[in-house]
Amino acid sequence: MDLVLSTSTKDQIQGLSKNLHDIYEEKLVVNKDLTRQLVSFQANKQTPVYRWFKYKEGFSAALIEYLLEKTCVRSGILLDPFAGAGTTVFIASRRGLDAVGIELLPIGYEVMKVRKAISNGGASKVRAAVGRWLAETPWRQENEKVAIQHLKITKGAYAEDTEALLAQYLRRIEREGDPVVQEALRFVALCVLESISFTRKDGQYLRWDHRSGRRAGKNTFDKGKIYSFEEAITNKLREIYEDLGQPSDLFGTNYVEARGHIELIKASVLEALPGHPSETFDGIVTSPPYCNRYDYTRTYALELALLGVDEEGVKALRQAMVSCTVENREKQPGNWGDRVEEALDAFNSQDLLQAIIRFLYEEKAANRLNNNGIPRMVRNYFLEMSLVIFECARVLKSGAPLVMVNDNVRYAGIDIPVDLILSEIARKAGLAVEKIWVLPRGKGNSSQQMGRHGRTELRKCVYIWRKL
Ligand SMILES: C[S@@+](CC[C@H](N)C(=O)[O-])C[C@H]1O[C@@H](n2cnc3c(N)ncnc32)[C@H](O)[C@@H]1O
């Protein structure tokens, strides 16, 4: 019976998918400018300042420049409700726009806070301190240590001598008088944690190198070079010292200075946006979490531990993030704004989405999913994104664009056209779908999916919506 039900739901999904695809066919345009390198963090590796902290989920500075040009946002205030390490807000500010960034994860917020302090007049004193630390290596003479706080999943992440030097380095920071310098030096440590550890960020979790001794004999994973604390920290101090000394470009600005005002908000977008006045932003450029089981709280566990987030804090964060892991539960309705009923209606009436959710629950009932949390994650992802999109539409000025980078996903052999479904919800929120730019090459899904269902390409897109 289950199988019959599932098959018919699957047919229904295929039909509804095709209909939606037909509606948007003309809007789906392959854009050859959008290389994977440009859209991901990779292109930042050579960009001064943006290369300091590797936020793997970030987009490149060059992409924001490109998008602001293409959508003609040249003045006013720009919002990024999922600001990450702040690519949108800092590029906007460099171009003379004011910018607001909302970010919930403490590491993203911390990176932005330090960069903001440096951009707003702190550059020369931070450069002087960084230069002094490079020349004098004061942590080597430090004979006290700060205890390194660990989470269960980070214990044993550093070799003993590495952890000891990190602890001396952090203790020595406390002897600096200026809070901006203290934060900047702590930020330097945050930038090197992965490279000095036995771990590698791997999307859903931290992957452990065999040299850690974890699962001895069974673990063959080799992450490549593990840097000594000395090498990693001096390289990073040097990089920051050099970048802070970069001359200004033709326009009289460099990647360090802020021209437009920057406001940073450490909160969940679901709570932060509803209090914001309507029609205030001249554009939104953002990339939300993807519906791909990526767990930021595990991936950034080393950094969160160093920032003092404890086990309970990590769990609370994971639940507050937009649902994108199989552990996310339903969120308790909060102050979700005046458009909540409309948003729920758009979510509930999206036929394809509802058929997909129904199918996933049927697959769960028939024990055919590799994780039973998948249907709830997919349902709540779209529900929460509906709320976010309606709020974004409300705070945009008429005629202003909303640009969103996102990936399509596949579960239980079903392609979920996240781009088309969210565009339908955006349309109901009062946003015209101008274009859905498709990256020239999509990507496959997890190896489990490929094994069972064969490989097809999943679209990675940049949506251009505009408030009517
Ligand atoms: C794809 S990343 C954005 C990266 C950003 N574009 C950059 O260049 O750094 C998505 C971000 O959304 C944040 N996030 C997830 N749930 C959130 C929520 N409820 N409120 C605010 N931010 C959230 C994550 O912490 C993550 O930094």
PDBQT file of the ligand as one rigid body, heavy atoms in Angstrom, charges set to zero:
ROOT
HETATM    1  C1  LIG A 501      25.642  30.561   3.238  1.00  0.00    +0.000 C 
HETATM    2  S1  LIG A 501      26.052  31.339   4.747  1.00  0.00    +0.000 S 
HETATM    3  C2  LIG A 501      26.225  33.031   4.274  1.00  0.00    +0.000 C 
HETATM    4  C3  LIG A 501      27.647  33.396   3.983  1.00  0.00    +0.000 C 
HETATM    5  C4  LIG A 501      27.812  34.851   3.561  1.00  0.00    +0.000 C 
HETATM    6  N1  LIG A 501      27.170  35.107   2.293  1.00  0.00    +0.000 N 
HETATM    7  C5  LIG A 501      29.298  35.212   3.449  1.00  0.00    +0.000 C 
HETATM    8  O1  LIG A 501      29.741  35.593   2.373  1.00  0.00    +0.000 OA
HETATM    9  O2  LIG A 501      30.007  35.086   4.445  1.00  0.00    +0.000 OA
HETATM   10  C6  LIG A 501      24.522  31.330   5.606  1.00  0.00    +0.000 C 
HETATM   11  C7  LIG A 501      24.606  32.015   6.961  1.00  0.00    +0.000 C 
HETATM   12  O3  LIG A 501      23.317  32.050   7.549  1.00  0.00    +0.000 OA
HETATM   13  C8  LIG A 501      23.495  32.006   8.962  1.00  0.00    +0.000 C 
HETATM   14  N2  LIG A 501      22.202  31.657   9.597  1.00  0.00    +0.000 N 
HETATM   15  C9  LIG A 501      21.577  30.460   9.663  1.00  0.00    +0.000 A 
HETATM   16  N3  LIG A 501      20.415  30.564  10.308  1.00  0.00    +0.000 NA
HETATM   17  C10 LIG A 501      20.279  31.875  10.650  1.00  0.00    +0.000 A 
HETATM   18  C11 LIG A 501      19.262  32.612  11.323  1.00  0.00    +0.000 A 
HETATM   19  N4  LIG A 501      18.174  32.024  11.790  1.00  0.00    +0.000 N 
HETATM   20  N5  LIG A 501      19.455  33.936  11.481  1.00  0.00    +0.000 NA
HETATM   21  C12 LIG A 501      20.556  34.563  11.025  1.00  0.00    +0.000 A 
HETATM   22  N6  LIG A 501      21.556  33.906  10.392  1.00  0.00    +0.000 NA
HETATM   23  C13 LIG A 501      21.421  32.587  10.207  1.00  0.00    +0.000 A 
HETATM   24  C14 LIG A 501      24.592  30.956   9.116  1.00  0.00    +0.000 C 
HETATM   25  O4  LIG A 501      25.228  31.068  10.357  1.00  0.00    +0.000 OA
HETATM   26  C15 LIG A 501      25.507  31.308   7.963  1.00  0.00    +0.000 C 
HETATM   27  O5  LIG A 501      26.530  32.183   8.359  1.00  0.00    +0.000 OA
ENDROOT
TORSDOF 0
